[in-house]
């Protein structure tokens, strides 16, 4: 069964014409370059993130400060999202993405200095800049759609998202060997991150040519639009607001449950090896099947995939709510479902957002979506910690299930009201 989506007037697609052969060639090259940069950026992010909490704990002697390490990187990604969108609107994707990776590399260097001087505040500052790597990675998924055919946006976007899998798997495995660099176990991973971010910036600057935004129809208009226009576009487009809600809610639920699962498992006496395996399975759920999710979003439509994602997130929350701290197998099932639900929300939500706004306004709206996504993730992580500290992991998962249920109702009623679906 397939679905054909007929969009309402607010979902404008001024670039719906079939691109010429030259544009298709540039698009294929663009997706390859972006995917390769995602691998390098993923290595940089994952290597640093894998050790940041432990390094912060060692430098500060406080578990509370350790918890701020991940939050600092997420806040940094949120702060960088809008400036990167502004650079893209004015100068193109190439300088925008390169700026994000350069900021991340500078942040990683600050972290190296922090480990040498044993200053945890300096580490947290470095991690804020480090978040530029995540911001650039998120922006890359949108860059993959600048020249994409409307019927292939989900697949091209998801291909770039999938490439993050490689970096996410390689990165943590480089943290241990990096100690052989002779800089100490704390500094080594950040040196690896610095190199990876630097290579990602060089690749984008040298290989992302022509810049995909330079070939988008109405490119001068794109550069002239302000981010303030992005807010007005969202206010006037119900489908775009639905897409933004899908991205943010999926991310809030994922970050909240994922971030507290290691703590929950620790209460049950799980080893770091077991916890690492469970989180690795979760990351695989997030990224490994994203090309399939993109294909489904193009084939069936964005709304059905958002409904599927909400169902997976809800199933995950229910499974996790009833799972004890010592049941690693069931926790793994819950976190894999969580990753798959997040993937559906991110890929289909991002594609729907692009479909729903004119080409001239996309960079502004995309920057706002990444800002909201990262702010939501940071808030979700903080709230999850407070709930688990005051109540329990089961209460957290139950609350997530309630939130997902409300979100599913919005998708079902709002989605079908704003887009008419005819099943064939």
C-alpha positions as CSV (number, residue, x, y, z in Angstrom):
1,X,0.0,0.0,0.0
2,X,1.4,3.4,-0.9
3,X,0.3,6.9,-0.3
4,X,0.1,9.9,-2.5
5,X,0.3,13.2,-0.7
6,X,-1.5,16.3,-2.0
7,X,-0.2,19.3,-0.1
8,X,-2.2,22.2,0.9
9,X,-1.3,25.8,-0.1
10,X,0.9,26.4,3.0
11,X,3.2,23.5,1.8
12,X,4.8,25.4,-1.1
13,X,7.2,23.6,-3.3
14,X,8.4,26.1,-5.8
15,X,11.3,23.9,-7.0
16,X,9.1,20.9,-7.8
17,X,10.2,20.8,-11.4
18,X,12.5,17.9,-12.6
19,X,16.2,19.0,-12.4
20,X,18.4,18.7,-15.4
21,X,21.3,16.2,-15.8
22,X,23.9,18.7,-14.6
23,X,22.0,19.4,-11.4
24,X,21.5,15.6,-10.8
25,X,25.3,15.1,-11.2
26,X,26.1,17.9,-8.8
27,X,23.5,16.5,-6.3
28,X,25.1,13.1,-6.3
29,X,28.5,14.6,-5.7
30,X,27.1,16.8,-3.0
31,X,25.6,13.9,-1.1
32,X,28.9,11.9,-1.4
33,X,30.9,14.8,0.0
34,X,28.5,15.5,2.8
35,X,28.4,11.8,3.7
36,X,32.2,11.7,3.9
37,X,32.3,14.8,6.0
38,X,29.7,13.3,8.3
39,X,32.0,10.3,8.9
40,X,34.8,12.6,9.9
41,X,32.6,14.9,12.0
42,X,31.0,11.8,13.6
43,X,34.4,10.6,14.6
44,X,35.2,13.9,16.1
45,X,31.9,14.2,18.1
46,X,31.8,10.6,19.2
47,X,35.4,10.4,20.3
48,X,35.1,13.5,22.5
49,X,31.6,12.7,23.8
50,X,32.6,9.2,24.8
51,X,35.0,10.5,27.4
52,X,33.7,14.0,28.3
53,X,31.7,13.0,31.4
54,X,34.5,10.8,32.8
55,X,37.1,13.6,32.2
56,X,34.9,16.2,33.8
57,X,34.4,13.9,36.8
58,X,38.1,13.4,37.1
59,X,38.9,17.1,36.9
60,X,36.2,18.3,39.2
61,X,35.7,15.3,41.5
62,X,31.9,15.9,41.1
63,X,29.2,13.8,39.4
64,X,27.1,16.9,39.0
65,X,29.8,18.6,36.9
66,X,30.2,15.4,35.0
67,X,26.6,15.6,34.0
68,X,27.2,19.1,32.7
69,X,29.7,17.9,30.2
70,X,27.1,16.5,27.7
71,X,24.8,19.4,28.4
72,X,27.5,21.9,27.5
73,X,28.0,20.3,24.1
74,X,24.3,20.3,23.4
75,X,23.9,23.9,24.4
76,X,26.9,24.8,22.2
77,X,25.1,23.1,19.2
78,X,22.0,25.1,19.9
79,X,24.0,28.4,20.1
80,X,25.8,27.7,16.8
81,X,22.7,26.6,14.9
82,X,21.4,30.1,14.0
83,X,24.8,31.6,13.1
84,X,25.5,28.7,10.8
85,X,22.1,29.2,9.1
86,X,22.8,32.9,8.7
87,X,26.2,32.2,7.1
88,X,24.5,29.7,4.8
89,X,21.9,32.2,3.7
90,X,24.4,34.8,3.0
91,X,27.4,32.9,1.7
92,X,26.4,29.3,1.0
93,X,26.7,25.8,2.6
94,X,30.4,25.5,2.2
95,X,31.5,28.3,4.6
96,X,28.7,27.5,6.9
97,X,29.6,23.9,7.5
98,X,33.3,24.6,7.6
99,X,32.7,27.2,10.3
100,X,30.9,24.7,12.4
101,X,33.7,22.2,12.1
102,X,36.4,24.8,12.8
103,X,34.6,26.0,15.9
104,X,34.4,22.3,17.0
105,X,38.1,21.8,16.4
106,X,38.9,24.9,18.4
107,X,36.7,23.6,21.2
108,X,38.5,20.3,21.2
109,X,41.9,22.1,21.5
110,X,40.5,24.1,24.4
111,X,39.6,20.7,26.0
112,X,43.2,19.5,25.5
113,X,44.4,22.6,27.3
114,X,41.8,22.0,30.1
115,X,43.1,18.5,30.7
116,X,46.7,19.7,30.9
117,X,45.8,22.5,33.3
118,X,43.2,20.4,35.2
119,X,40.6,23.1,34.9
120,X,37.1,21.7,34.6
121,X,35.5,25.2,33.8
122,X,37.8,25.4,30.8
123,X,36.7,21.9,29.8
124,X,33.1,22.9,29.9
125,X,33.8,26.0,27.8
126,X,35.7,23.9,25.3
127,X,32.7,21.6,25.0
128,X,30.4,24.5,24.2
129,X,32.5,25.2,21.1
130,X,32.8,21.5,20.6
131,X,29.0,21.5,19.9
132,X,29.7,23.2,16.6
133,X,30.5,19.7,15.2
134,X,27.0,18.5,16.1
135,X,25.5,21.7,14.6
136,X,27.4,21.2,11.3
137,X,26.3,17.6,11.2
138,X,22.7,18.5,11.6
139,X,23.0,21.2,9.0
140,X,24.5,18.8,6.6
141,X,21.3,16.8,6.3
142,X,19.5,19.9,5.0
143,X,22.4,20.7,2.6
144,X,21.7,17.3,1.1
145,X,18.3,18.4,0.0
146,X,19.1,21.8,-1.6
147,X,19.2,20.3,-5.1
148,X,17.3,17.0,-4.4
149,X,14.2,16.1,-6.4
150,X,11.2,16.5,-4.1
151,X,10.5,12.7,-4.5
152,X,14.1,11.9,-3.3
153,X,14.5,14.3,-0.4
154,X,14.0,11.7,2.2
155,X,16.5,9.3,0.7
156,X,19.2,11.9,0.1
157,X,18.7,13.4,3.6
158,X,18.8,10.0,5.2
159,X,22.0,8.9,3.4
160,X,23.9,11.8,5.0
161,X,22.3,10.9,8.4
162,X,23.3,7.3,7.9
163,X,26.9,8.2,7.4
164,X,27.0,9.4,11.0
165,X,26.8,5.7,12.0
166,X,30.3,5.1,10.8
167,X,31.8,7.9,12.8
168,X,29.7,7.1,15.8
169,X,31.1,3.5,15.8
170,X,34.7,4.4,15.1
171,X,34.9,7.4,17.5
172,X,34.5,5.7,20.9
173,X,36.9,2.9,19.7
174,X,39.6,5.5,19.1
175,X,39.4,6.9,22.6
176,X,41.4,4.1,24.1
177,X,44.2,3.9,21.6
178,X,44.6,7.7,21.6
179,X,46.3,7.4,25.0
180,X,49.4,6.1,23.0
181,X,49.9,9.6,21.7
182,X,51.8,10.3,24.9
183,X,49.5,13.2,25.9
184,X,47.7,11.3,28.7
185,X,44.4,9.4,28.7
186,X,42.3,12.5,29.1
187,X,43.9,14.6,26.3
188,X,44.3,11.9,23.6
189,X,40.6,11.7,22.6
190,X,40.3,15.4,22.1
191,X,43.4,15.4,19.9
192,X,41.7,12.8,17.7
193,X,38.6,15.1,17.7
194,X,40.7,18.1,16.7
195,X,42.2,16.3,13.7
196,X,38.8,14.8,12.6
197,X,37.1,18.2,12.7
198,X,39.9,19.8,10.8
199,X,39.7,17.2,8.1
200,X,36.0,17.6,7.9
201,X,36.3,21.4,7.4
202,X,39.0,20.9,4.7
203,X,36.9,18.3,2.9
204,X,33.9,20.6,2.8
205,X,35.9,23.7,1.7
206,X,37.8,21.8,-1.1
207,X,35.2,19.3,-2.4
208,X,31.7,20.9,-1.9
209,X,31.9,22.6,-5.2
210,X,29.8,24.0,-6.6
211,X,28.1,25.1,-3.5
212,X,24.6,23.5,-3.7
213,X,22.9,26.7,-2.5
214,X,24.5,28.7,-5.3
215,X,22.5,26.6,-7.8
216,X,19.1,26.8,-6.1
217,X,16.6,28.8,-8.0
218,X,16.0,32.2,-6.4
219,X,19.4,32.0,-4.7
220,X,19.7,35.9,-4.4
221,X,16.3,35.9,-2.6
222,X,17.6,33.1,-0.3
223,X,20.6,35.3,0.7
224,X,18.4,38.3,1.3
225,X,16.0,36.7,3.8
226,X,16.6,37.1,7.5
227,X,16.1,34.6,10.3
228,X,13.2,36.8,11.5
229,X,11.4,35.8,8.3
230,X,11.9,32.2,9.4
231,X,9.7,32.8,12.5
232,X,7.0,34.3,10.4
233,X,7.1,31.5,7.9
234,X,6.6,28.9,10.7
235,X,3.8,31.0,12.2
236,X,2.0,31.0,8.8
237,X,2.5,27.3,7.9
238,X,0.7,24.7,10.0
239,X,2.5,21.8,8.3
240,X,5.9,23.3,9.0
241,X,5.0,23.7,12.7
242,X,3.9,20.0,12.7
243,X,7.3,19.0,11.2
244,X,9.1,21.1,13.8
245,X,7.1,19.5,16.6
246,X,8.0,16.0,15.2
247,X,11.7,16.8,15.2
248,X,11.7,18.4,18.7
249,X,9.5,15.9,20.5
250,X,11.4,12.9,19.0
251,X,14.7,14.4,20.2
252,X,13.4,15.3,23.7
253,X,12.1,11.8,24.3
254,X,15.2,10.2,22.9
255,X,17.7,12.3,24.9
256,X,15.7,12.0,28.1
257,X,15.4,8.2,28.1
258,X,18.8,7.5,26.6
259,X,20.8,9.7,28.9
260,X,19.3,8.1,32.0
261,X,19.5,4.5,31.0
262,X,23.2,4.1,31.9
263,X,22.3,5.5,35.4
264,X,19.4,3.1,35.7
265,X,21.6,0.2,34.7
266,X,24.3,1.3,37.1
267,X,21.8,1.1,39.9
268,X,21.4,-2.6,38.9
269,X,25.1,-3.3,39.0
270,X,25.7,-3.4,35.3
271,X,29.3,-3.2,34.1
272,X,30.6,-0.4,31.8
273,X,31.0,-3.1,29.1
274,X,27.3,-4.1,29.3
275,X,26.2,-0.5,29.4
276,X,28.4,0.3,26.4
277,X,26.8,-2.6,24.4
278,X,23.3,-1.4,25.2
279,X,24.1,2.2,24.1
280,X,25.8,0.9,20.9
281,X,22.7,-0.9,20.0
282,X,20.7,2.3,20.6
283,X,23.0,4.3,18.3
284,X,22.6,1.6,15.6
285,X,18.9,2.0,15.9
286,X,19.2,5.7,15.4
287,X,21.3,5.7,12.3
288,X,21.7,2.2,10.7
289,X,18.3,2.0,9.1
290,X,17.9,5.7,8.2
291,X,18.1,5.0,4.4
292,X,15.1,2.7,4.8
293,X,13.3,5.4,6.8
294,X,14.1,7.9,4.0
295,X,12.8,5.6,1.4
296,X,9.6,5.0,3.3
297,X,9.2,8.8,3.7
298,X,9.5,9.3,0.0
299,X,7.4,6.3,-0.9
300,X,4.5,6.4,1.6
301,X,4.7,10.0,2.6
302,X,6.0,12.0,5.5
303,X,2.9,11.7,7.8
304,X,2.7,7.9,7.8
305,X,6.4,7.7,8.8
306,X,5.8,10.2,11.5
307,X,3.0,8.1,12.8
308,X,5.3,5.0,12.7
309,X,7.9,6.9,14.6
310,X,5.5,8.0,17.3
311,X,4.4,4.4,17.6
312,X,8.0,3.2,18.0
313,X,8.7,5.9,20.6
314,X,5.6,5.0,22.5
315,X,6.4,1.3,22.4
316,X,9.9,2.1,23.6
317,X,8.7,4.1,26.6
318,X,6.3,1.3,27.6
319,X,9.0,-1.3,27.4
320,X,11.5,0.8,29.4
321,X,8.9,1.7,32.0
322,X,8.4,-2.0,32.9
323,X,12.1,-3.0,32.8
324,X,14.2,-3.5,35.8
325,X,17.7,-2.2,36.1
326,X,19.3,-5.6,35.7
327,X,17.4,-6.7,32.6
328,X,19.9,-5.6,29.9
329,X,18.2,-7.6,27.2
330,X,14.9,-5.8,27.6
331,X,16.6,-2.5,28.0
332,X,18.4,-3.1,24.7
333,X,15.0,-3.8,23.0
334,X,13.6,-0.6,24.4
335,X,16.6,1.5,23.3
336,X,16.6,0.1,19.8
337,X,13.0,1.0,19.4
338,X,13.8,4.4,20.8
339,X,16.5,4.9,18.2
340,X,14.3,3.8,15.4
341,X,11.5,6.1,16.5
342,X,13.9,9.0,16.7
343,X,15.2,8.2,13.2
344,X,11.6,8.3,11.8
345,X,10.9,11.6,13.5
346,X,14.1,13.3,12.4
347,X,14.2,12.1,8.8
348,X,10.5,12.4,8.0
349,X,10.1,15.6,10.0
350,X,13.1,17.2,8.3
351,X,11.8,16.2,4.9
352,X,8.3,17.5,5.7
353,X,9.8,20.8,7.0
354,X,11.6,21.3,3.7
355,X,8.4,20.4,1.7
356,X,6.4,22.9,3.7
357,X,8.3,26.2,3.1
358,X,9.4,28.1,0.0
359,X,13.0,27.6,-1.1
360,X,13.9,31.2,-0.3
361,X,13.0,30.7,3.4
362,X,14.5,27.2,4.0
363,X,17.9,28.1,5.5
364,X,16.2,30.4,8.1
365,X,13.6,27.8,9.1
366,X,16.3,25.0,9.1
367,X,18.4,27.0,11.5
368,X,15.4,27.6,13.8
369,X,14.6,23.8,13.7
370,X,18.1,22.9,14.8
371,X,18.1,25.5,17.6
372,X,14.8,24.1,18.9
373,X,16.0,20.5,18.6
374,X,19.1,21.1,20.6
375,X,17.4,23.3,23.2
376,X,14.8,20.6,23.6
377,X,17.4,17.9,23.9
378,X,19.2,19.9,26.6
379,X,16.0,20.5,28.5
380,X,15.0,16.9,28.1
381,X,18.3,15.7,29.6
382,X,18.1,18.1,32.6
383,X,14.4,17.2,33.2
384,X,15.1,13.5,32.9
385,X,17.8,13.7,35.5
386,X,15.6,15.6,37.9
387,X,12.7,13.0,37.5
388,X,15.0,10.0,38.1
389,X,16.6,11.7,41.1
390,X,13.3,12.5,42.7
391,X,11.2,9.6,41.5
392,X,12.4,6.7,39.3
393,X,13.4,5.6,35.8
394,X,10.0,4.0,35.5
395,X,8.3,7.3,36.2
396,X,10.5,9.0,33.6
397,X,9.5,6.4,30.9
398,X,5.8,6.7,31.8
399,X,6.0,10.4,31.4
400,X,7.7,10.0,28.1
401,X,4.8,7.6,27.0
402,X,2.3,10.2,27.9
403,X,4.1,12.9,25.9
404,X,4.4,10.7,22.9
405,X,0.7,9.8,23.1
406,X,-0.2,13.5,23.0
407,X,2.3,14.1,20.1
408,X,0.7,11.1,18.2
409,X,-2.7,12.7,18.4
410,X,-1.3,16.0,17.0
411,X,0.3,14.1,14.1
412,X,-2.8,12.1,13.4
413,X,-5.3,15.0,13.5
414,X,-3.0,17.9,12.5
415,X,-1.2,15.9,9.8
416,X,-4.3,14.6,8.1
417,X,-6.0,17.9,8.3
418,X,-3.2,19.8,6.6
419,X,-2.3,17.1,4.0
420,X,-4.8,15.0,2.2
421,X,-3.6,11.5,1.8
422,X,-5.1,9.1,-0.8
423,X,-4.1,5.5,-0.3
424,X,-3.7,3.4,-3.4
